[in-house]
Amino acid sequence: MAGISVIIPAFNEAPRIGATVEALLKLEEVGEVLVVDDGSTDGTAGAAARSGARVIRMEQNRGKSAAVLHGLRQVEAPVVALVDADLGATAGELKKLFPPVLQGGAAMAVARFPAGRRRGGFGMVKRLASWAIRICTGARLEEPLSGQRVLRRELLEQLRHIPCGFGLEVALTIDALRSGSALVEVETAMNHRERGRDLASFLHRGRQLRAVLRELWRRRDLFFKGAFLWSR
């Protein structure tokens, strides 16, 4: 079996992406690391390439989902991993997600993070995502928005709709579970740049909220059917 292809969508992550790439390339199961530079205006592409990643650049910032799906077309491995660019050295914890998928116990493994060390937002987007997934599929997830995933590539290829930006994780989870694919969450010691309660952080969460609501609306047939079943 070919090594796992890791896809990293990246936008202006020059300070941390090098350490992320280096940590991933140390994992024996990883065949390649592909960084999709989503229209960065800093040195993200150069830092990733110097650290050993294969890099492709998108001329304009098109959002996380577009970057991931563009990257998927550039790799051939049957198992892929999605990783955020800002994990740094803790990206090596991805190895904990390999066994469930490589051994056939699950089609997708999702990383759980340790409790945040700084005061973040109010958790509204995370609660909404978890609630939407439960209504549509019956499954309860602790980390519905986790971007660290190892999965069979066909789960990305059979998405019901092309997701909007940060709606990728919710769309991927709902569609995978609805197709009968097994999903597991795995405890890790991963750590990324945590957001606080400044303006930039709230704007980021606003984009997440809009994307999750859009994916829920696009799957409204599942939602209304699920809401009826769960209310009985």
C-alpha positions in Angstrom: 0.0 0.0 0.0 1.3 3.5 -0.9 2.2 5.8 1.9 -0.4 8.2 3.3 -0.6 11.6 1.5 -0.9 14.5 3.9 -2.7 17.6 2.5 -2.2 20.9 4.3 -4.3 23.8 3.3 -2.4 26.9 4.3 -3.0 30.6 4.3 -0.3 33.0 5.8 1.3 30.3 8.1 5.0 31.0 7.4 6.0 31.0 11.1 4.8 27.5 11.9 4.3 25.5 8.7 8.0 24.5 8.5 7.9 22.7 11.9 4.5 21.1 10.9 5.9 19.7 7.7 9.1 18.4 9.3 7.2 16.6 12.1 4.9 14.9 9.5 7.8 13.8 7.3 9.3 11.9 10.2 6.3 9.5 10.3 7.1 6.3 8.5 3.5 5.9 7.2 3.6 9.3 5.5 4.5 9.0 1.8 4.3 12.7 1.0 3.3 16.1 2.4 1.4 18.4 0.0 1.0 22.0 1.0 -1.7 23.9 -0.8 -0.8 27.6 -0.5 -4.2 29.2 -0.6 -3.2 32.6 -1.9 -0.8 33.5 1.0 0.9 36.9 1.0 3.7 35.9 3.3 6.5 33.3 2.9 4.3 30.2 3.5 5.1 28.5 0.2 8.9 29.0 0.6 8.9 27.8 4.2 7.0 24.7 3.4 9.2 23.8 0.4 12.4 24.3 2.4 11.0 21.9 5.0 10.5 19.1 2.4 6.9 19.5 1.3 5.6 19.5 -2.2 3.9 22.8 -2.7 1.2 24.0 -5.1 -0.1 27.6 -5.1 -3.5 28.9 -5.7 -3.5 32.4 -7.2 -6.3 33.6 -5.0 -7.5 32.8 -1.5 -10.5 30.4 -2.1 -10.9 29.0 1.3 -10.1 25.8 3.1 -12.5 23.4 1.3 -11.3 24.5 -2.1 -7.7 24.1 -1.1 -8.2 20.6 0.2 -10.2 19.4 -2.8 -7.6 21.0 -5.2 -4.9 19.1 -3.3 -6.8 15.8 -3.4 -6.6 16.0 -7.2 -2.9 16.1 -7.0 -2.4 12.9 -4.9 -3.2 9.3 -5.6 -2.9 7.5 -2.2 -6.1 5.6 -1.1 -5.7 7.1 2.4 -5.2 10.8 2.9 -4.7 13.0 6.0 -5.9 16.5 6.4 -3.8 18.6 8.7 -3.9 22.3 9.8 -0.7 24.2 9.0 -0.2 25.6 12.5 0.3 22.4 14.5 4.1 22.7 14.6 6.0 19.8 16.2 2.8 18.4 17.6 1.8 17.4 14.1 3.7 14.2 14.8 0.7 13.1 17.0 -1.1 12.4 13.7 0.4 8.9 14.0 -2.3 8.0 16.6 -4.9 8.4 13.9 -3.3 5.9 11.5 -4.2 2.5 13.0 -8.0 2.7 12.9 -8.0 3.5 9.2 -5.0 1.4 8.0 -6.2 -1.6 10.0 -9.8 -1.3 8.6 -11.6 -0.5 11.8 -12.8 2.9 10.5 -13.0 4.9 7.3 -12.1 8.1 9.1 -10.3 9.0 12.3 -10.6 12.5 13.9 -8.2 14.0 16.4 -9.3 15.2 19.8 -7.3 18.0 21.3 -6.4 18.6 24.9 -8.5 21.3 26.7 -7.5 24.8 25.6 -5.0 26.5 27.7 -6.2 30.0 27.1 -9.6 31.6 27.3 -11.2 31.3 23.8 -14.7 32.0 22.5 -18.0 30.9 23.8 -18.1 27.5 22.0 -21.2 28.4 20.0 -20.0 27.2 16.6 -18.7 23.9 18.1 -22.0 23.3 19.8 -24.0 24.1 16.7 -21.8 21.7 14.6 -22.1 18.9 17.2 -25.9 19.4 17.4 -26.3 19.4 13.6 -24.3 16.2 13.2 -26.3 14.5 15.9 -29.6 15.5 14.3 -28.6 14.5 10.9 -26.8 11.2 11.8 -27.5 10.3 15.4 -23.8 10.4 16.3 -22.3 12.4 19.1 -18.9 13.9 18.4 -16.7 15.8 20.9 -14.6 17.4 18.2 -16.9 18.1 15.2 -14.7 20.9 13.9 -11.3 19.2 14.2 -9.4 19.7 11.0 -7.0 16.8 11.8 -8.3 13.7 10.0 -7.1 10.5 8.4 -9.6 9.0 6.0 -10.2 7.0 2.9 -10.0 9.3 0.0 -13.4 8.3 -1.4 -15.1 10.0 1.5 -13.9 13.3 0.1 -14.7 12.3 -3.5 -18.3 11.4 -2.6 -19.2 14.6 -0.8 -22.8 15.5 -1.4 -22.0 19.1 -2.2 -18.7 21.0 -2.5 -18.4 22.5 1.0 -18.1 26.2 1.7 -14.8 27.2 3.3 -14.8 26.1 7.0 -17.8 24.0 6.5 -15.7 21.1 5.3 -15.5 19.2 8.5 -19.2 19.2 9.2 -20.1 18.3 5.6 -17.5 15.5 5.5 -18.7 14.1 8.9 -22.4 14.1 8.0 -21.9 12.7 4.5 -19.5 10.0 5.7 -21.8 8.8 8.5 -24.9 8.9 6.3 -23.1 6.6 3.9 -22.6 4.1 6.6 -18.8 4.7 7.0 -17.4 4.2 10.5 -15.8 7.2 12.3 -13.7 7.3 15.4 -12.3 10.1 17.5 -8.8 9.6 18.9 -7.2 11.4 21.9 -4.0 13.3 20.9 -1.7 15.9 22.4 -1.9 18.1 19.4 -1.7 21.8 19.9 -2.2 24.7 17.5 -2.4 28.5 17.6 -5.5 29.1 19.8 -7.7 32.0 19.2 -8.9 34.4 21.9 -11.5 37.0 22.2 -10.0 39.7 20.0 -11.6 41.0 16.8 -9.7 38.8 14.4 -10.7 35.7 16.4 -14.4 36.7 16.4 -14.3 37.3 12.7 -12.8 33.9 12.2 -15.6 32.3 14.2 -18.1 34.3 12.3 -16.8 32.8 9.0 -17.0 29.3 10.6 -20.6 29.9 11.8 -21.7 31.0 8.3 -20.1 28.0 6.7 -21.6 25.5 9.1 -25.1 27.1 8.7 -24.7 26.9 4.9 -23.8 23.2 5.0 -26.7 22.5 7.4 -29.1 24.3 5.0 -27.8 22.4 2.0 -28.6 19.2 4.0 -31.9 20.5 5.3 -33.7 17.3 4.1 -31.6 15.3 6.5 -31.9 17.8 9.2 -35.7 18.0 9.1 -36.0 14.2 8.9 -33.6 13.8 11.8 -35.4 16.4 13.9 -38.6 14.6 13.4 -37.1 11.2 14.4 -35.3 12.6 17.4 -38.4 14.4 18.6 -40.5 11.2 18.7 
